[in-house]
Amino acid sequence: MAAPKNAWQVFDTTEPVLVWRFSASTPDDVAVARVVADVVAALAPLVTTTAPLLTEAEVFAGGLGARFSSRLTGRDERGAIVSADAVDAGAQLRAWEPSLEAAYVRRFAALEHPAVAVWADREGARLALGVGFFSTAHVNARDTEVFGHNHARMVAARDALVVVARRLGARLDAPMSPSAGA
């Protein structure tokens, strides 16, 4: 097998490689709906989904189907830069590189995993929000050209999410790489 064209990966696990979190006080259902709408809008450069958001348990349980769509950039099998709106990051990686070896595909191009997922859990007046990255597409800098496209989306979404969190008086914990939060 030729070396894979894409450095980013999608692992066969329901655990994200990176998570962003914040929680806010939400006095009623109207406030929750407004916060969720603001979060969904802030994350638009990175991921699209619809309200109501899934819970964290539902996201980590897997089997998300077409619930999330993320704009991804990668390389096709000729090495050209290509972009797509992908509901399944593993399927998109496989589509761009159909000659990937079966063992590689099972380990690093897993099916039925979104690139990014968003969730919300409410307990009383607290609304906890999370953004999970289930592929390394937005943080893998080994291919600087591909990284430039994917990471720019991540930065734009994080910047917009910071505005939402600050407006709510919340602290956003949003590392930009898996090791940054350790």
Steps between C-alpha positions, in 0.01 A plus 500: 500500500619849420535739792170664594455848354326632813674538833176542697317198635168376636536237770268207566381627838222713638751701704589839351861605451420848633207655689391860557264572792313775675195524721265788562204588712175472304187590695241356262438315173498826301850584628620145419365525147671837452836372631481187283417712193795728577735202544383338176553831316845550657610154392374541142851533349582160644187288536130515425228332699143568600332563832426338726858394556577146605617435855861415575401139575323473163805637315744268678271202440578537128275411208449866419403448140462827309441715810811715446667638189847646501690679227824311448799554277734221403683352206346271241686196371686718248617728782282797400346718773125433521223602738168344588214526745529165675250336731743211547867595530618142452290450187630829360860398564435168326331673207801725447739204525323188372828307477563506876600161638226319694698493828560875475135563422382304804735687734525854363206556265218364711146524369206661679704764678438871451797734482334720764193455722319740734297414809306664781395372840266686733475450872279749674611849403840383364555430133824315423618517141771299328668476164682176427755450223486139383772532238838668494412698186491838677813452713742297287767738365712248307358626170513877540277575201219267614549611861464864397149436365374276781659689788370836374146364539582388853641842594197684357259274691697533824515880471122516449440258788715718730262789429198286592662371819608848613153642438366230734769559761640154436859384466572310182750216526601462135853374439622520143687170508459172688810566712414864575232399751716251688 
